[in-house]
Amino acid sequence: MIIDGKQIARKLRQTIANQVVLLERKPGLAVILVGSDPASAVYVRNKGIACKEAGFYSEEINKPADISQAALLSEIERLNNDDKVDGILVQLPLPQHLDANLVIEAIHPAKDVDGFHSENIGKLMQNNAFLRPCTPKGVMTMLKTIGVDLVGKNCVVVGTSNIVGRPMAMELLNARATVTICNSKTQDLPSKLKQADIVVVAVGIAKMIQGDWIKADAIVIDVGINKLDNGRLVGDVDFESAQKVASWITPVPGGVGPMTIATLLENTLTAYEARKEK
């Protein structure tokens, strides 16, 4: 069966919008876009639309590709001190002359709605999460929506990025699953996937994971999004072959992607509520 990320995200966004109308002020999200990368510009625009639909205050800040590290850090500090802003997101990737780690660490942990700051990652590692990385958290929402009990399940995460793979593994571990972390160079990857009740793939290689690598009735979550030469978007899993053996599978597009933006709004609302309590 198909896990309809668009539908799950739509319901989550509506739930958030229903909560926002009851608040004293609008939660605020500021997104910084450095340069003019077309894909990043689309992501930022979609985030702005989602904010508007949810009733959030939204601020899009465009900076030139040649902005200095000091100037970017100064802008982040301004937003750290802006009471209208509950969440700050710097769209990645950044131009090569900028240090993404320094930029992420400059965002106040209480406004780090991407969940990438070392303090928030550390809390996730301690199973005491506050603001969790959006894509892995969105995947957990999807699994909950289809009624999966993760306790004791064998899970394989393919991909080790700080954005998806590593925090995804921790999310599953915190849910008391048994987790194996692999990458594109893992020896005999198919045999490891054959043992998995749940497979999460975020490796950035189009159609790398084949259907005959998947255990019968496994759940397959495809985080990848790749553009083929013909312009078609596909995931890291060969959807056509995997769909024949999986009990549940996410499509690309329309699977994990919409959940990432909905979860960003959820994190911003969480950050708003935490700031209000202080």
C-alpha positions, 0 to 999 in steps of 0.5 A: 500500500502507498503511504500518502505523505501529502494527505498525512501532511495536510491533516497535520498542517490543518491541526496546526492551523486550528491551534494557531487561531487560538493563540495570542500571537502568530508563531513566527518563522524566518527563513534565510536563503543565500544565493539563487539556487533554483531548488533551494528557492522552490523549497523556501517558497513552499515553506512560505506558502505553508506558513501562510496557510497555517496562519504563521508570521513568515519572514523570507530573507534573501542574501547574496551568494557572496555574503561574508560569514560574519555578515550571515552570523550577524543576521542570525544574531538579529533573528535570535533577538527578534521576539516575533521570530520563534524559529530560524532556518538557514536553507542548505546547502550554503555556498562553499565559502561559508561554514554550515556548521558555524551557521547552524551553531549560531542559531539559538537552540530554542529557535533551531526548528531544523533540529540541527544544533548540537544541543538539540541533536544531543537531546535526541541522543539522550532520548530527551528530544526538544526540537527534532530534525524535521525529516526523521520526525516526519517519518516517525509521524508517518509510521505512527499514522499507519499504525506501526509498533516499532518495539523490537522491529528490525530497522535498516537505515541506509544513509549516514547524513547528519540531516537524515540518516543519523537522526533517523537511526536515533529516532528508531532506537528511541522507539525501542527498535533494533537499528542497523545503519548502512551506507552506499559502500556497505558490503552485501547490502541486499542481505542486510535489507532482507532482514529488515521489517522497516527500511529507510533510505536516504543515500542520494542515488537514484533507484539504488535499492532494488525490490528483490533486496526487500523482505516480503511485507517490509515497510519502505520509506524512501527519503531520496529525491533525484532528477533523471535526465528526462526530468522525472523525479525518482527516489533512492528505491526502485519503486516499481519493483519494491512496491510488489513486495513491500506492505507499505511504501512511500512514493517519490514525489508525494511521500516524505517531502510534504511531511518535512515541511509540515513537521517544520511548522510543528517544530515552530509551534513547539518553539513558540510554546516553549518560549511562551512558557518562559 
